[in-house]
């Protein structure tokens, strides 16, 4: 009797009171797809890119909404800390910001130079913010990047995410890094990390800030991945250009698919597409300091040829492979030189040494940066051309045979 | 208070078995004086116009009083046979040497009795018994027995000077013929269904199971309805303990009426307060035959085309007799599909509510945007919206079942256009909600058993409230008790959730997966008793090797 009454009471209380507090209807949420941070310690400016769902899908029709509306709404709020800045947004925005679907986190140049530990803490501590968010460093301010549209995509935050994913799979120049990976790299012995950089290209940036962007066939500005920011500890210490980033990508064994142009014996360019590549990097103790042993293997096919070599003959193929190997070696060396110049161990070589010999690592740790800058390279690249495509010798060579050399 | 009431409701029936339901009257013997008996019968039946009674006088004697009487209820007997019987009776009376008597009002005295009986010869009753063209002739000693047989479609003959009546059962009159079952139709398979007539239904089963081991025990339940209830099982396959339990439970029923199988079902099932059925019903003779062969017991009830099957397990409710009439691969696919739709019907609205109001983070972004765009401007919270739409559907459904057929199209237009489309266009409900509710409704109809579908229908609302207040955690908090309950249920001593809990490996071949018929060597052991072997092993089609063609080599594949 008593127990049943109690049970009924508990159920009634459960239905009437519990849970309602954390309930949030979909139309009360401000879905944020990209955030950016500018400013320095003690004074942060957070820029949020919020989706306007009704602009993307009209209520009953289901098709994409009207063209005169942009799919996102961008606003900035200020505060002493990251969290404060985020929560101050209620002063300007009617909706409760919801970060579960945040795709991109852009760090402004000023903040990157100032330090990023606080940002990472804020990500790791909060339930809603996910550590799988991809991070970019803006060459100017994060606000500027987030205010840009990226035609033909309606959601720039999503477009940046897709851009990073596709780039990683198709060209492998920059590897997207997540907050989690950054935290992991920074807490390792190497204490360094590389983050892709993004910047605005072109002149008329206002073009990209209104729905006008969708009305032009060629907007006079666009966003582009432009380099790699290097962080030692929490601060950005420098950046690499595209060519150097490519080398770093090779050294980090991140090349999945890439098109390489290489010079033939007579300075004619051909294209080789890498389908799979494997790079093994090991620091080996030499007579004077460490030597970096790099062993790379790449498979792929020929996709464009100007070569005068006879590629129907294994000897010709061999020759071409050596040319590609030389090209890859050069790329790797360039990337390595860039890293050495900045003295940033983004490859995690320190961890490799530490894992092999912790005691020795402790002894070289104080002067590691100098050691790193002095390290020699020992590169061996092995390339094999698996396919030469549907055509045999290059069309140029055939023409020369038919009509004589011009 | 609730406890008290429950206790009262749940008191075992045996305690109350002493008192009889209804008002049984004191049984009178058949009076030797025919006119007295006739008058008693008439008055007992309240001089009802459909009770027909006629007396026959003897032509040899000179008395105006009848020596023989026939009585029956018009409409309950077969007229063809009735004519023959009456002819025989008339002839017997005609040839009788006996005279009818005046109603003396008291016991006939010995002198008259001797006078009435021709010396050493047969009495009228004996002559009649000899001449009636029927094999099913019964003697009834009391007036109550006479009335009972008259009311169940017999013709009863009363003779003067005899202390018993002769009853011939010739049930007839208008009844439905064997038709295709309306509630469980199949594409391939027998198209006959049970009727309201118990004898027809018993014959339909008998036609499928031509074995002397098929036992049917008939008893009458209900003081007013006197409904005939048959317990059918196959001796040697069904477990004796289960049969005995069914008998015991049915015999303990003490009520005034049994009008449909549900009267019995609710009186004998294991968990009467559970939403889950522990007894199955079917209109299909082939389903009953298959169940009997699995060792189940069937209960057939006069007056309804639905037979009860017991014991059952949870997963039996997801099997259709057509599973065995189709290829095994398709049948397996359909069984998995049914279990999945069961979960959809139970959980889809609550999952939708929980995810859109609590756990939005598990939705992919594009989907979230679509849903958010639709929710833009809808006035009600998701829980209320779902509740209203679900209730609306239940209303439309109930209206569809009850309304006259002619108004059907009107209801579907109102249902589909006004409530579905217009509500979305007016922005009162979101389009996704309509999809969720409609798909749930359709999924509910995939469950082959109406009882199981009804259980799902009710539990869905509880889960929706839990989902609306506690999110996914609430659904979990609702599902755990449901599963605990399912696993703890029993049906006539058989574990309800078998063969999964407890796990029986050998019974898996006819649960989620329906193996080919040739591989079903044994019966399910949780239901059948000792006689488990269904067929000889290795029944793989024995194709002659010469017919296999020249290209194939080697012998036939033997299943391992």
Contacts between the chains, C-beta under 8 A, distances in Angstrom:
chain1	res1	chain2	res2	distance
A	1	B	1	7.2
A	1	B	2	7.6
A	1	B	3	4.6
A	1	B	4	7.6
A	4	B	2	5.5
A	4	B	3	6.0
A	14	B	469	6.6
A	14	B	470	7.5
A	15	B	465	6.1
A	15	B	469	5.6
A	18	B	469	6.1
A	18	B	470	6.5
A	19	B	358	7.8
A	19	B	469	4.2
A	19	B	470	4.4
A	19	B	471	6.7
A	19	B	474	7.0
A	20	B	469	6.6
A	22	B	358	6.6
A	22	B	471	7.6
A	23	B	357	5.0
A	23	B	358	6.4
A	23	B	381	7.6
A	23	B	468	7.9
A	23	B	471	7.9
A	24	B	357	6.5
A	24	B	358	7.6
A	24	B	360	7.6
A	25	B	356	7.6
A	25	B	357	6.0
A	25	B	375	6.5
A	25	B	381	5.8
A	25	B	382	6.2
A	26	B	356	5.3
A	26	B	357	7.6
A	26	B	360	6.8
A	26	B	368	7.6
A	26	B	371	5.7
A	26	B	372	4.5
A	26	B	375	4.2
A	26	B	382	7.6
A	27	B	372	6.5
A	27	B	375	4.2
A	27	B	376	5.2
A	27	B	377	7.1
A	27	B	378	7.0
A	29	B	360	6.8
A	29	B	372	6.7
A	31	B	365	7.8
A	31	B	368	6.6
A	31	B	369	6.9
A	31	B	372	6.5
A	33	B	365	7.2
A	51	B	369	5.9
A	51	B	372	7.6
A	53	B	369	5.1
A	53	B	370	7.8
A	53	B	372	4.0
A	53	B	373	3.7
A	53	B	376	6.0
A	54	B	373	5.3
A	54	B	376	4.7
A	56	B	369	5.7
A	56	B	373	6.2
A	57	B	369	6.9
A	57	B	370	5.5
A	57	B	373	3.9
A	57	B	374	7.4
A	58	B	373	7.6
A	59	B	373	6.6
A	59	B	374	6.1
A	59	B	376	6.4
A	59	B	377	6.9
A	59	B	427	6.7
A	59	B	431	8.0
A	60	B	424	5.9
A	60	B	425	5.7
A	60	B	431	6.4
A	62	B	370	7.6
A	62	B	431	7.5
A	98	B	360	7.0
A	100	B	360	6.4
A	100	B	361	3.6
A	101	B	361	7.5
A	101	B	365	4.6
A	101	B	368	6.3
A	103	B	365	7.5
A	128	B	361	7.4
A	158	B	365	6.9
